[in-house]
């Protein structure tokens, strides 16, 4: 599993690890005898119980010494508890095991959030060497009614870690065929149907956008489809579409060196789709879900597409490619058109590291949602808030639509003249052209899919943003 740390839910009487973590204000009489009263201890450390605060106390444990970690939970909200769990996990890196007492009175969402924080902050990624668990085992204890919430949180945290692993894998190993193989493995262990289009099948069926983006690479493109059929269906069908650019050099519209450094994670949207599909059966999701990942490597070569080329997308619409670095929308357009014409979904959600502009607009903590379906926006915003993957509703400005007009094709892939600005908005408007008017939302996660530091539940590298959000949305 991507998170090597084991998680167990244990009875209070079995708390015997040499590390014990308890929330501020808990009764410790059943476990340890502190050298001074808790209030005096906290006052000495000037601790206020904020999330992320951890006060360590050594106590006698037979002939040995046991360490007690008092952790703050702030206002007890899921956001605070997620941060509290992350702080505890980081504090005990390299240890064999820790007993963690769940706080009382925070409910299922609170218990789940603390569990997610503990596991997500335990994530490690090692390339070329065996992974070492941050802490080998986390043992949670609390009321029995917390057990289902803890188990559900573990499934979601491990799915998020899989997204991180897929995204963090170097592009020297990760090409479209590799990503397709990983998706098939997920399907086999999760009870999904898998279908993969190779270059010949893509050409035969008219997936011109995916082929055009991938034609400059020695590693041919793929379209990946994963299908989940619930045991007790609710009668609705959702399609999730992910951008799967396994490396983005910009093509002939070459990126500067700094712009390429993190482009192994340009398939983060596709990684989310694979990981979400893999978790649905364990979570008992009743909605039929189909996942599509449009996978290609965008490279410059003598065979690469050129600025000024006109390509034919799936379904027959033509696009003038004025910037080969605006490639994500080309592969997504094929997948969206296929979903509309063949899969007949009730709702479509795509997610992609699509535009650098969205990171400038919203920073590194908020993903963007674009949609004309107000009810869908509300659902996704609520799921983002509850899951810890927050979104901000961005406008689809119809007055910007002329930016995509082309004199030689149905559309251009960028605003060639730069008259309108709003690069993230025009990108979303481009995608909307291929949705067939269906209930659709576009999530631009370019600003939040990766991080350059360890903080809270995040570890340097890919964040897995979108995995928790979509699983929350699909299970509520």
SEBAMAR-890685 format. One record per residue (C-alpha): residue in three letters; x, z, y. Coordinates in nm, 3 decimals, always signed. Example, Ala and Ser with C-alpha at 12.3 -4.5 7.8 and 13.67 -1.06 7.14 Angstrom:
   res         x         z         y
   ala    +1.230    +0.780    -0.450
   ser    +1.367    +0.714    -0.106
# end
This chain:
   res         x         z         y
   unk    +0.000    +0.000    +0.000
   unk    +0.124    -0.067    +0.355
   unk    +0.110    +0.305    +0.441
   unk    +0.326    +0.480    +0.183
   unk    +0.197    +0.826    +0.273
   unk    -0.045    +0.964    +0.013
   unk    -0.365    +1.132    +0.134
   unk    -0.557    +1.403    -0.054
   unk    -0.861    +1.613    +0.028
   unk    -0.801    +1.962    -0.117
   unk    -0.973    +2.296    -0.144
   unk    -0.871    +2.562    +0.110
   unk    -0.733    +2.782    -0.169
   unk    -0.473    +2.518    -0.258
   unk    -0.302    +2.506    +0.082
   unk    +0.052    +2.590    -0.027
   unk    +0.280    +2.330    +0.136
   unk    +0.571    +2.466    +0.339
   unk    +0.416    +2.296    +0.643
   unk    +0.071    +2.393    +0.764
   unk    -0.103    +2.231    +1.062
   unk    -0.406    +2.401    +1.213
   unk    -0.602    +2.331    +1.530
   unk    -0.574    +2.572    +1.822
   unk    -0.824    +2.853    +1.782
   unk    -0.843    +2.847    +1.399
   unk    -0.849    +3.161    +1.189
   unk    -0.516    +3.173    +1.004
   unk    -0.572    +3.502    +0.823
   unk    -0.632    +3.333    +0.488
   unk    -0.300    +3.149    +0.500
   unk    -0.033    +3.325    +0.705
   unk    +0.041    +3.624    +0.919
   unk    +0.178    +3.520    +1.257
   unk    +0.445    +3.733    +1.424
   unk    +0.241    +3.751    +1.745
   unk    -0.127    +3.684    +1.825
   unk    -0.216    +3.318    +1.875
   unk    -0.321    +3.357    +2.243
   unk    +0.012    +3.519    +2.329
   unk    +0.198    +3.250    +2.138
   unk    +0.021    +2.969    +2.321
   unk    +0.074    +3.140    +2.656
   unk    +0.445    +3.168    +2.581
   unk    +0.464    +2.793    +2.520
   unk    +0.234    +2.721    +2.816
   unk    +0.016    +2.525    +2.574
   unk    -0.335    +2.437    +2.684
   unk    -0.464    +2.274    +2.369
   unk    -0.443    +1.918    +2.497
   unk    -0.441    +1.641    +2.235
   unk    -0.081    +1.567    +2.145
   unk    +0.038    +1.925    +2.202
   unk    +0.201    +2.082    +1.895
   unk    +0.341    +2.437    +1.888
   unk    +0.564    +2.526    +1.593
   unk    +0.585    +2.880    +1.453
   unk    +0.807    +2.993    +1.161
   unk    +0.645    +3.254    +0.935
   unk    +0.741    +3.437    +0.617
   unk    +0.629    +3.262    +0.299
   unk    +0.740    +3.475    +0.008
   unk    +1.117    +3.457    -0.003
   unk    +1.115    +3.139    +0.203
   unk    +1.004    +3.033    +0.550
   unk    +0.690    +2.837    +0.619
   unk    +0.633    +2.638    +0.937
   unk    +0.294    +2.648    +1.106
   unk    +0.205    +2.377    +1.352
   unk    -0.071    +2.460    +1.597
   unk    -0.213    +2.134    +1.727
   unk    -0.432    +2.078    +2.029
   unk    -0.753    +1.876    +2.004
   unk    -0.852    +1.864    +2.371
   unk    -1.224    +1.807    +2.411
   unk    -1.269    +1.727    +2.042
   unk    -1.371    +1.365    +2.098
   unk    -1.262    +1.098    +1.849
   unk    -1.013    +0.966    +2.103
   unk    -0.855    +1.310    +2.143
   unk    -0.852    +1.377    +1.769
   unk    -0.691    +1.041    +1.695
   unk    -0.412    +1.133    +1.935
   unk    -0.385    +1.481    +1.784
   unk    -0.344    +1.338    +1.435
   unk    -0.077    +1.102    +1.558
   unk    +0.118    +1.385    +1.720
   unk    +0.114    +1.591    +1.400
   unk    +0.224    +1.296    +1.187
   unk    +0.516    +1.219    +1.416
   unk    +0.622    +1.583    +1.420
   unk    +0.661    +1.597    +1.041
   unk    +0.840    +1.267    +0.974
   unk    +1.075    +1.290    +0.678
   unk    +0.898    +1.588    +0.517
   unk    +0.761    +1.591    +0.165
   unk    +0.411    +1.723    +0.235
   unk    +0.191    +1.894    +0.491
   unk    -0.140    +2.077    +0.469
   unk    -0.367    +1.990    +0.761
   unk    -0.672    +2.200    +0.839
   unk    -0.957    +1.991    +0.980
   unk    -1.114    +2.128    +1.300
   unk    -1.466    +2.258    +1.278
   unk    -1.760    +2.133    +1.478
   unk    -1.631    +1.781    +1.545
   unk    -1.854    +1.598    +1.297
   unk    -1.788    +1.292    +1.084
   unk    -1.650    +1.080    +1.366
   unk    -1.406    +1.353    +1.463
   unk    -1.282    +1.411    +1.109
   unk    -1.242    +1.035    +1.058
   unk    -1.052    +0.998    +1.387
   unk    -0.805    +1.276    +1.301
   unk    -0.746    +1.118    +0.959
   unk    -0.687    +0.776    +1.115
   unk    -0.441    +0.927    +1.361
   unk    -0.246    +1.100    +1.085
   unk    -0.219    +0.783    +0.875
   unk    -0.165    +0.526    +1.149
   unk    +0.116    +0.726    +1.308
   unk    +0.273    +0.750    +0.960
   unk    +0.306    +0.372    +0.944
   unk    +0.660    +0.241    +0.897
   unk    +0.789    -0.114    +0.862
   unk    +1.123    -0.194    +0.704
   unk    +1.256    -0.545    +0.654
   unk    +1.510    -0.606    +0.377
   unk    +1.506    -0.247    +0.248
   unk    +1.257    -0.020    +0.073
   unk    +1.010    +0.146    +0.303
   unk    +1.047    +0.522    +0.343
   unk    +0.729    +0.720    +0.395
   unk    +0.711    +0.906    +0.724
   unk    +0.571    +1.200    +0.526
   unk    +0.516    +1.167    +0.154
   unk    +0.180    +1.343    +0.131
   unk    -0.086    +1.463    +0.373
   unk    -0.332    +1.714    +0.226
   unk    -0.649    +1.771    +0.426
   unk    -0.878    +2.069    +0.386
   unk    -1.211    +2.143    +0.548
   unk    -1.583    +2.144    +0.479
   unk    -1.693    +1.932    +0.182
   unk    -1.915    +1.722    +0.408
   unk    -1.596    +1.590    +0.569
   unk    -1.481    +1.420    +0.249
   unk    -1.676    +1.088    +0.290
   unk    -1.556    +1.053    +0.649
   unk    -1.196    +1.114    +0.541
   unk    -1.223    +0.859    +0.259
   unk    -1.374    +0.597    +0.490
   unk    -1.104    +0.658    +0.750
   unk    -0.836    +0.609    +0.489
   unk    -0.974    +0.265    +0.396
   unk    -0.981    +0.162    +0.762
   unk    -0.633    +0.296    +0.837
   unk    -0.483    +0.119    +0.538
   unk    -0.655    -0.207    +0.639
   unk    -0.505    -0.168    +0.987
   unk    -0.163    -0.111    +0.835
   unk    -0.200    -0.430    +0.631
   unk    -0.271    -0.619    +0.953
   unk    +0.046    -0.470    +1.099
   unk    +0.251    -0.564    +0.793
   unk    +0.132    -0.924    +0.791
   unk    +0.198    -0.956    +1.163
   unk    +0.539    -0.785    +1.155
   unk    +0.676    -1.001    +0.873
   unk    +0.948    -1.232    +1.012
   unk    +0.864    -1.599    +1.039
   unk    +1.170    -1.679    +0.827
   unk    +0.954    -1.553    +0.540
   unk    +0.606    -1.602    +0.681
   unk    +0.486    -1.961    +0.700
   unk    +0.129    -2.091    +0.655
   unk    +0.166    -2.116    +0.276
   unk    +0.296    -1.757    +0.259
   unk    +0.001    -1.633    +0.465
   unk    -0.240    -1.820    +0.237
   unk    -0.078    -1.660    -0.069
   unk    -0.119    -1.313    +0.081
   unk    -0.484    -1.387    +0.157
   unk    -0.542    -1.494    -0.203
   unk    -0.383    -1.169    -0.324
   unk    -0.617    -0.970    -0.101
   unk    -0.912    -1.167    -0.237
   unk    -0.813    -1.101    -0.599
   unk    -0.793    -0.725    -0.554
   unk    -1.100    -0.701    -0.328
   unk    -1.355    -0.910    -0.515
   unk    -1.359    -1.203    -0.271
   unk    -1.378    -1.577    -0.320
   unk    -1.080    -1.763    -0.173
   unk    -1.037    -2.128    -0.080
   unk    -0.727    -2.283    +0.078
   unk    -0.699    -2.628    +0.232
   unk    -0.352    -2.786    +0.216
   unk    -0.242    -3.074    +0.441
   unk    -0.398    -3.344    +0.223
   unk    -0.737    -3.169    +0.214
   unk    -0.720    -3.101    +0.587
   unk    -0.657    -3.470    +0.655
   unk    -0.931    -3.584    +0.418
   unk    -1.190    -3.359    +0.582
   unk    -1.090    -3.424    +0.943
   unk    -0.926    -3.101    +1.058
   unk    -0.732    -3.282    +1.328
   unk    -0.653    -2.981    +1.545
   unk    -0.483    -2.779    +1.270
   unk    -0.289    -3.084    +1.153
   unk    -0.176    -3.177    +1.505
   unk    -0.042    -2.830    +1.581
   unk    +0.141    -2.812    +1.248
   unk    +0.284    -3.163    +1.240
   unk    +0.610    -3.069    +1.410
   unk    +0.699    -2.811    +1.145
   unk    +0.864    -2.848    +0.806
   unk    +0.606    -2.593    +0.683
   unk    +0.266    -2.765    +0.654
   unk    -0.051    -2.597    +0.785
   unk    -0.330    -2.432    +0.591
   unk    -0.692    -2.337    +0.644
   unk    -0.784    -2.020    +0.458
   unk    -1.139    -1.914    +0.371
   unk    -1.230    -1.574    +0.226
   unk    -1.592    -1.505    +0.127
   unk    -1.752    -1.164    +0.077
   unk    -2.087    -1.139    -0.100
   unk    -2.237    -0.786    -0.081
   unk    -2.409    -0.628    -0.379
   unk    -2.707    -0.534    -0.162
   unk    -2.720    -0.799    +0.114
   unk    -2.906    -0.739    +0.439
   unk    -2.979    -1.111    +0.482
   unk    -2.734    -1.180    +0.768
   unk    -2.419    -1.388    +0.767
   unk    -2.119    -1.331    +0.994
   unk    -1.818    -1.559    +1.023
   unk    -1.488    -1.419    +1.149
   unk    -1.231    -1.672    +1.270
   unk    -0.865    -1.582    +1.326
   unk    -0.576    -1.766    +1.485
   unk    -0.296    -1.791    +1.231
   unk    +0.005    -1.938    +1.415
   unk    +0.288    -1.800    +1.202
   unk    +0.541    -1.883    +1.472
   unk    +0.481    -2.030    +1.815
   unk    +0.776    -2.197    +1.985
   unk    +0.538    -2.372    +2.223
   unk    +0.608    -2.704    +2.054
   unk    +0.748    -2.969    +2.287
   unk    +0.611    -2.760    +2.577
   unk    +0.883    -2.516    +2.476
   unk    +0.857    -2.149    +2.564
   unk    +1.151    -1.970    +2.729
   unk    +1.357    -1.749    +2.498
   unk    +1.190    -1.425    +2.610
   unk    +0.852    -1.579    +2.543
   unk    +0.942    -1.645    +2.180
   unk    +1.075    -1.302    +2.085
   unk    +0.747    -1.167    +1.954
   unk    +0.589    -1.492    +1.835
   unk    +0.598    -1.386    +1.471
   unk    +0.287    -1.186    +1.569
   unk    +0.100    -1.490    +1.702
   unk    -0.103    -1.486    +1.381
   unk    -0.231    -1.133    +1.447
   unk    -0.592    -1.254    +1.474
   unk    -0.566    -1.417    +1.134
   unk    -0.411    -1.100    +0.991
   unk    -0.708    -0.901    +1.118
   unk    -0.951    -1.136    +0.944
   unk    -0.768    -1.107    +0.611
   unk    -0.746    -0.727    +0.630
   unk    -1.108    -0.681    +0.738
   unk    -1.236    -0.899    +0.454
   unk    -1.026    -0.699    +0.211
   unk    -1.188    -0.368    +0.313
   unk    -1.555    -0.468    +0.314
   unk    -1.639    -0.390    -0.048
   unk    -1.483    -0.043    -0.038
   unk    -1.688    +0.034    +0.272
   unk    -2.012    -0.096    +0.120
   unk    -2.081    -0.349    +0.396
   unk    -2.420    -0.516    +0.339
   unk    -2.361    -0.821    +0.561
   unk    -2.234    -1.142    +0.406
   unk    -1.903    -1.218    +0.575
   unk    -1.687    -1.529    +0.566
   unk    -1.336    -1.520    +0.708
   unk    -1.152    -1.830    +0.831
   unk    -0.783    -1.831    +0.921
   unk    -0.643    -2.147    +1.080
   unk    -0.272    -2.127    +0.996
   unk    +0.005    -2.346    +1.134
   unk    +0.358    -2.323    +1.270
   unk    +0.399    -2.470    +1.619
   unk    +0.746    -2.625    +1.632
   unk    +0.927    -2.900    +1.826
   unk    +1.063    -3.195    +1.630
   unk    +1.059    -3.572    +1.621
   unk    +0.721    -3.549    +1.452
   unk    +0.561    -3.295    +1.686
   unk    +0.255    -3.374    +1.894
   unk    +0.332    -3.473    +2.253
   unk    +0.171    -3.386    +2.585
   unk    -0.072    -3.668    +2.648
   unk    -0.166    -3.719    +2.283
   unk    -0.536    -3.743    +2.200
   unk    -0.648    -3.572    +1.878
   unk    -0.979    -3.565    +1.694
   unk    -1.106    -3.218    +1.607
   unk    -1.324    -3.135    +1.307
   unk    -1.667    -3.280    +1.379
   unk    -1.538    -3.573    +1.584
   unk    -1.477    -3.443    +1.937
   unk    -1.160    -3.571    +2.099
   unk    -0.912    -3.360    +2.295
   unk    -0.632    -3.468    +2.527
   unk    -0.340    -3.232    +2.461
   unk    -0.176    -3.170    +2.797
   unk    +0.021    -2.863    +2.691
   unk    +0.134    -2.816    +2.331
   unk    +0.176    -2.443    +2.399
   unk    -0.203    -2.416    +2.432
   unk    -0.222    -2.468    +2.057
   unk    -0.425    -2.169    +1.943
   unk    -0.746    -2.311    +2.085
   unk    -0.686    -2.636    +1.894
   unk    -0.669    -2.469    +1.552
   unk    -0.956    -2.233    +1.635
   unk    -1.172    -2.525    +1.749
   unk    -1.147    -2.683    +1.404
   unk    -1.245    -2.359    +1.233
   unk    -1.532    -2.289    +1.475
   unk    -1.671    -2.640    +1.435
   unk    -1.648    -2.608    +1.056
   unk    -1.827    -2.272    +1.067
   unk    -2.106    -2.424    +1.277
   unk    -2.154    -2.740    +1.072
   unk    -2.099    -2.608    +0.719
   unk    -2.135    -2.228    +0.698
   unk    -2.450    -2.183    +0.914
   unk    -2.376    -1.825    +1.028
   unk    -2.599    -1.596    +1.231
   unk    -2.300    -1.472    +1.433
   unk    -1.945    -1.594    +1.486
   unk    -1.662    -1.381    +1.621
   unk    -1.316    -1.526    +1.673
   unk    -1.009    -1.331    +1.770
   unk    -0.672    -1.457    +1.877
   unk    -0.354    -1.383    +2.068
   unk    -0.468    -1.668    +2.287
   unk    -0.346    -1.636    +2.646
   unk    -0.071    -1.454    +2.831
   unk    -0.311    -1.440    +3.124
   unk    -0.525    -1.177    +2.956
   unk    -0.234    -0.933    +2.940
   unk    -0.188    -0.974    +3.314
   unk    -0.560    -0.918    +3.374
   unk    -0.619    -0.621    +3.142
   unk    -0.277    -0.481    +3.057
   unk    -0.176    -0.348    +2.716
   unk    -0.464    -0.114    +2.634
   unk    -0.776    -0.331    +2.656
   unk    -0.874    -0.638    +2.459
   unk    -1.108    -0.895    +2.612
   unk    -1.449    -1.005    +2.490
   unk    -1.606    -1.329    +2.615
   unk    -1.965    -1.411    +2.520
   unk    -2.295    -1.522    +2.665
   unk    -2.482    -1.311    +2.408
   unk    -2.534    -0.982    +2.591
   unk    -2.656    -0.799    +2.280
   unk    -2.343    -0.901    +2.087
   unk    -2.120    -0.792    +2.375
   unk    -2.289    -0.453    +2.378
   unk    -2.239    -0.411    +2.004
   unk    -1.871    -0.501    +2.024
   unk    -1.805    -0.283    +2.327
   unk    -1.962    +0.015    +2.150
   unk    -1.765    -0.055    +1.833
   unk    -1.445    -0.081    +2.036
   unk    -1.505    +0.253    +2.204
   unk    -1.590    +0.428    +1.877
   unk    -1.298    +0.279    +1.682
   unk    -1.017    +0.322    +1.934
   unk    -0.982    -0.054    +1.988
   unk    -1.142    -0.077    +2.335
   unk    -1.268    -0.402    +2.487
   unk    -1.355    -0.519    +2.837
   unk    -1.629    -0.773    +2.899
   unk    -1.484    -1.078    +3.074
   unk    -1.695    -1.353    +3.233
   unk    -1.758    -1.704    +3.106
   unk    -1.766    -1.881    +3.444
   unk    -1.955    -2.208    +3.402
   unk    -1.826    -2.329    +3.739
   unk    -1.480    -2.348    +3.577
   unk    -1.597    -2.587    +3.305
   unk    -1.481    -2.903    +3.496
   unk    -1.125    -2.781    +3.441
   unk    -1.155    -2.914    +3.086
   unk    -1.266    -3.265    +3.179
   unk    -1.042    -3.548    +3.067
   unk    -1.046    -3.916    +3.171
   unk    -0.941    -4.029    +2.822
   unk    -1.108    -3.781    +2.583
   unk    -1.408    -3.552    +2.551
   unk    -1.198    -3.254    +2.663
   unk    -0.850    -3.156    +2.774
   unk    -0.692    -2.843    +2.630
   unk    -0.588    -2.695    +2.968
   unk    -0.675    -2.711    +3.335
   unk    -0.421    -2.985    +3.407
   unk    -0.445    -2.966    +3.785
   unk    -0.454    -2.588    +3.808
   unk    -0.751    -2.600    +4.043
   unk    -0.946    -2.315    +3.888
   unk    -0.701    -2.055    +3.759
   unk    -0.853    -1.807    +3.517
   unk    -0.654    -1.928    +3.219
   unk    -0.820    -1.689    +2.976
   unk    -1.164    -1.794    +3.098
   unk    -1.099    -2.167    +3.063
   unk    -0.956    -2.105    +2.715
   unk    -1.277    -1.925    +2.617
   unk    -1.485    -2.207    +2.767
   unk    -1.289    -2.454    +2.555
   unk    -1.371    -2.259    +2.238
   unk    -1.738    -2.236    +2.332
   unk    -1.758    -2.615    +2.313
   unk    -1.717    -2.593    +1.935
   unk    -1.961    -2.311    +1.853
   unk    -2.280    -2.519    +1.843
   unk    -2.462    -2.278    +2.071
   unk    -2.457    -2.004    +1.808
   unk    -2.438    -1.630    +1.875
   unk    -2.065    -1.612    +1.935
   unk    -1.797    -1.392    +2.087
   unk    -1.431    -1.458    +2.152
   unk    -1.181    -1.170    +2.150
   unk    -0.854    -1.241    +2.330
   unk    -0.609    -0.983    +2.194
   unk    -0.284    -1.126    +2.331
   unk    -0.219    -0.820    +2.546
   unk    -0.292    -0.560    +2.279
   unk    -0.172    -0.711    +1.951
   unk    +0.183    -0.581    +1.988
   unk    +0.362    -0.287    +2.148
   unk    +0.723    -0.222    +2.242
   unk    +0.723    +0.154    +2.182
   unk    +0.600    +0.428    +1.950
   unk    +0.306    +0.602    +2.115
   unk    +0.004    +0.786    +1.980
   unk    -0.114    +0.605    +1.667
   unk    +0.098    +0.296    +1.745
   unk    +0.437    +0.209    +1.603
   unk    +0.667    -0.042    +1.772
   unk    +0.565    -0.393    +1.669
   unk    +0.221    -0.515    +1.571
   unk    -0.067    -0.279    +1.650
   unk    -0.337    -0.410    +1.416
   unk    -0.580    -0.421    +1.711
   unk    -0.919    -0.553    +1.611
   unk    -0.919    -0.432    +1.250
   unk    -1.082    -0.096    +1.323
   unk    -1.311    -0.255    +1.582
   unk    -1.456    -0.516    +1.345
   unk    -1.490    -0.273    +1.056
   unk    -1.676    -0.032    +1.284
   unk    -1.902    -0.316    +1.401
   unk    -1.974    -0.435    +1.049
   unk    -2.052    -0.088    +0.915
   unk    -2.288    +0.033    +1.191
# end
